Amino acid sequence: MLNPKAALSFLSILPQFVHGGGSPTRQIFFLGTLDVVIGVVYWFALVAVAARLRALLARPKIRYRWELTTGWLFIAIGIGVAAAS
């Protein structure tokens, strides 16, 4: 609520979805509530996935494979960037 960028975003985007029939205040309140509910569900899902990944990466064998794979991936990206330059 105190972020001016978020407030400007809502003020510029939200009215496009308000229909002429019915109460605009009720519609804006509903759309704002829907946005908050979707955001909460999204962040809960993200935290749940991150917790599972943390538990998975705590295993030494899986962590070693992950570090090996991401290391090779970064090397490949670096080669790709160097070749494109």
C-alpha positions in Angstrom: 0.0 0.0 0.0 2.9 2.3 0.6 4.7 1.6 -2.7 3.9 4.4 -5.2 4.8 2.3 -8.2 2.3 -0.4 -7.3 -0.4 2.2 -6.6 0.2 3.8 -10.0 0.2 0.4 -11.7 -3.2 -0.4 -10.1 -4.6 3.0 -10.9 -3.6 2.7 -14.6 -4.5 -1.0 -15.2 -7.4 -1.8 -12.9 -10.0 0.6 -14.3 -9.8 -1.1 -17.7 -11.5 -4.1 -16.2 -14.4 -2.3 -14.6 -17.6 -2.6 -16.5 -20.2 0.2 -16.8 -23.0 -1.9 -15.2 -22.8 -2.3 -11.5 -20.9 -0.5 -8.7 -17.3 0.5 -9.8 -16.2 0.6 -6.1 -17.4 -3.0 -5.6 -15.7 -4.2 -8.8 -12.4 -2.5 -8.0 -12.5 -3.9 -4.4 -13.2 -7.4 -5.8 -10.4 -7.1 -8.4 -8.0 -5.9 -5.7 -8.9 -8.7 -3.4 -8.5 -11.2 -6.2 -5.0 -9.9 -6.9 -4.1 -10.2 -3.2 -5.5 -13.8 -3.0 -3.6 -14.8 -6.2 -0.4 -13.3 -4.9 -0.7 -15.1 -1.5 -1.3 -18.4 -3.2 1.6 -17.8 -5.6 4.0 -17.0 -2.8 2.9 -19.9 -0.6 3.5 -22.3 -3.6 6.9 -20.7 -4.3 7.9 -21.1 -0.6 6.7 -24.8 -0.6 8.7 -25.6 -3.7 11.8 -23.8 -2.3 11.5 -25.7 0.9 11.4 -29.0 -1.0 14.4 -28.0 -3.1 16.3 -27.0 0.0 15.7 -30.4 1.5 16.6 -32.1 -1.8 19.9 -30.1 -2.2 20.9 -30.9 1.4 21.8 -34.4 0.2 25.5 -34.4 -0.7 25.2 -36.5 -3.8 22.4 -34.4 -5.3 24.2 -31.2 -4.4 27.4 -32.3 -6.1 25.5 -33.2 -9.3 23.7 -29.9 -9.1 26.9 -27.9 -8.8 28.5 -29.9 -11.5 25.6 -29.3 -13.9 25.3 -25.6 -13.2 29.0 -25.2 -13.5 29.1 -26.7 -16.9 26.0 -24.6 -17.8 27.8 -21.4 -16.9 30.9 -22.4 -18.8 28.7 -23.1 -21.9 26.9 -19.7 -21.5 30.3 -18.0 -21.2 31.6 -19.7 -24.4 28.4 -18.7 -26.1 28.7 -15.1 -25.1 32.4 -15.1 -26.1 31.6 -16.6 -29.5 28.9 -14.0 -30.1 31.1 -11.0 -29.3 
